[in-house]
Amino acid sequence: MSKINTRSPYYIHDTVSGLVTDRIDLYIYTGTQGVGATANDRPSDPTYQLSSNAIDDKVTFEISELIKDYFTNEFDGDYASDFFWVDYEIYRSTASTPAFTSQGWVQKKGFYGYGYFEDGVNPQNDSGLLQTNTKIVKLDDAPAVIPVDTSKATQVTYELDGEQIYTKAISSSTESDEQIEYVTSGVNGADEFEDRVIQDGGTFEGSVCLDAFANEFTLFDFDTIYVDTDDGVIKITVDNIEECKYQPYKVTFINKFGALQDIWFFLASRETLTTKKEDYKRNTVVDGTYSINKHQQKILVKNGKEKLSLNTGYYPEEYNEVFKEMQLSEDCWIEVNSQTLPINISSSSLAYKTHLNDKLINYTIEIDYAFDTINNIR
């Protein structure tokens, strides 16, 4: 079943001799996929009904914008993605058969992905592994989360020095919330030992001995991941980075496949606050006198926006594509103090680096927290 990557146009083209008018009944839904005329969770009425008169016996509809409006794209640290079934039925009216006649059901998958200009019309990103890179750089002792398409992937295996340490079988499904699976060797959304204890329902009590244990022993150690797909086995190599001097940050974004993906920033970071205010000049005179302790220039509203400058550390050249996708992403989050917070990438340009020209590849990225510092949500 082909995909509709909703951040790129998706065209439905119909042509037949004597075509007068086309009507398309479009259904966008979640839950159990309908199969042909069997509805399951497909709504009884179409989400949209579009029609167009033919020109030279041809009609073209563009539907991706209609589907994109249904995505919410929220991320709280638990890896799960929005996904929609997209079914449609074309009805033709021709010169010889004026009454609308059904051309049968067509079923698609709706992802919050996109294709590049070079990919041409209706890009597919047709891979069982829902990320571009086959080399992962991550913080030591943090899980690697691998997004896969459950209709094409069959198994994900983690290995260390050629020995299997974890494997997960992947099954296809007709449920919308099981089309993208995030396979991890740890607890979903937990990057540190403390997080894993809490997410597993335990109570974390820190101690000097526990800190020494955590520093000496690495949990979930692995160096290679294999993803078995319908198109063959994809090998992913893993670099584990130890960082003791700076506070590492994990940024999660929606990549070109419409899946959540992580990037770690290992080196120095800098946090800044920018404030904005509205003020007015008030009258402080009472009974012919005034207090020198009252503000004549009074602030009516004041708030701030915080931002971070992050440095990646040294990355392989293959990650240029990953940073490109992060820059193009509309939805990004950062993990700070065990909280997952929404951010926007404020850096508007990215100069691609290569080992030939730059030797060591390090990127500096500016991010803005996507909320005001003072809670003003009403």
C-alpha positions, 0 to 999 in steps of 0.5 A, spaced: 500 500 500 503 506 497 504 512 502 501 519 502 507 524 505 502 530 507 508 535 507 509 534 499 503 534 494 499 528 493 496 528 486 490 523 484 490 523 476 484 520 472 483 520 465 478 516 460 475 518 453 469 522 454 470 524 461 466 530 463 466 530 471 470 527 477 467 526 484 472 523 489 469 521 496 475 522 501 475 518 508 481 520 513 480 516 519 484 512 525 483 505 528 481 499 524 483 500 516 477 498 512 478 493 506 474 495 500 467 496 501 468 493 508 468 499 513 471 497 519 472 504 523 472 508 516 466 513 517 460 512 514 460 519 510 466 522 507 471 526 510 471 531 504 467 530 497 471 533 491 469 534 484 472 537 478 470 538 471 474 535 466 479 538 461 481 534 455 478 528 458 483 529 464 482 531 472 487 532 477 486 532 485 491 534 490 489 532 497 495 532 501 493 539 505 487 536 507 490 530 510 495 534 513 490 538 517 489 532 522 495 531 524 497 534 531 504 531 532 505 531 540 511 528 543 511 527 551 517 523 551 513 516 549 515 515 542 508 514 538 506 518 531 500 520 528 498 516 522 491 516 518 488 511 513 486 515 507 481 511 503 478 514 497 473 512 491 472 516 484 466 517 481 466 518 474 461 522 469 462 521 462 459 523 455 456 516 454 455 515 462 452 521 465 450 518 472 456 518 476 459 511 476 464 508 482 471 506 480 472 502 486 476 503 493 483 506 493 487 505 500 493 509 502 497 510 508 498 518 511 504 520 514 507 526 516 513 526 511 515 529 505 519 528 499 525 532 496 524 536 489 528 530 486 524 525 488 518 527 483 511 527 484 508 523 490 514 521 493 514 514 497 520 514 502 519 506 501 523 503 506 522 499 512 527 503 516 524 510 517 530 514 518 535 516 513 542 514 516 545 507 518 550 510 523 547 512 530 551 517 534 548 517 541 550 518 549 553 512 552 548 508 556 542 511 552 537 507 548 537 507 541 530 508 538 529 505 531 522 507 527 520 502 523 514 501 518 511 495 521 508 493 514 515 492 511 520 490 517 519 484 520 525 484 526 530 488 529 536 485 533 541 489 537 548 486 537 554 487 541 561 484 538 557 479 534 553 477 539 545 478 540 543 481 546 536 483 544 531 482 539 524 484 537 519 481 532 515 486 528 508 484 526 503 487 520 497 490 523 490 493 520 490 498 526 493 505 525 497 506 531 501 500 530 503 502 523 510 505 526 513 502 531 519 504 535 524 499 537 528 500 543 533 496 547 531 500 553 524 503 556 520 507 551 522 514 553 527 513 558 535 515 557 538 515 564 538 510 569 533 514 574 528 515 568 528 507 567 527 506 574 521 511 574 518 509 568 518 502 570 514 504 576 519 504 581 522 509 586 529 512 585 533 514 591 540 516 589 547 515 593 554 515 592 554 507 591 549 508 586 553 513 582 559 509 582 555 503 579 552 507 574 559 510 572 562 503 572 557 499 568 553 501 562 546 498 561 544 496 554 550 496 551 550 494 543 554 496 537 550 494 531 543 494 530 540 489 524 533 491 521 530 485 517 525 488 512 522 486 505 527 489 501 533 485 505 537 487 512 539 494 513 545 494 518 546 500 523 552 501 526 552 505 533 557 510 536 556 510 544 559 517 546 561 518 553 561 526 556 563 528 563 564 535 562 558 538 559 551 536 559 548 532 553 541 534 550 537 530 546 533 533 541 527 529 538 524 531 531 519 529 526 524 526 520 522 526 512 519 519 513 514 522 518 517 518 524 520 521 531 528 521 531 533 523 536 539 527 535 544 528 541 548 534 542 554 533 547 558 539 547 558 546 550 551 549 551 549 556 552 542 559 555 539 566 554 533 570 556 530 575 552 524 579 555 519 583 552 514 588 555 508 593 555 508 599 559 505 605 561 506 612 564 501 612 570 499 618 575 501 617 582 499 624 585 494 623 591 491 629 595 497 634 592 503 629 593 506 623 590 510 617 593 517 617 590 516 609 591 511 608 586 513 607 579 511 612 574 513 608 568 509 602 570 510 595 566 503 592 564 505 586 561 512 583 561 514 576 559 520 572 556 523 567 551 529 563 553 533 560 547 539 555 547 545 555 543 547 547 542 554 544 539 553 537 537 560 534 538 564 531 532 559 527 528 560 523 521 559 526 515 553 521 514 549 525 519 549 531 514 542 529 512 540 528 519 541 535 520 538 537 514 531 533 516 532 537 523 532 543 520 526 542 515 522 539 521 516 543 523 516 539 530 521 538 535 522 537 542 528 537 547 529 533 553 531 538 559 531 535 567 527 529 565 522 533 561 520 533 554 519 541 552 517 543 545 522 547 541 523 551 534 529 551 530 531 558 530 538 557 526 535 558 519 541 556 515 546 550 515 552 550 511 554 542 510 561 540 512 565 534 510 571 531 513 575 533 506 574 541 508 572 541 515 576 535 518 572 535 524 564 536 523 561 540 529 554 544 528 552 549 532 544 550 532 540 555 535 533 553 538 528 557 541 523 554 547 516 554 543 513 557 549 513 564 554 517 563 560 512 565 565 506 561 564 500 565 561 496 560 558 489 562 559 
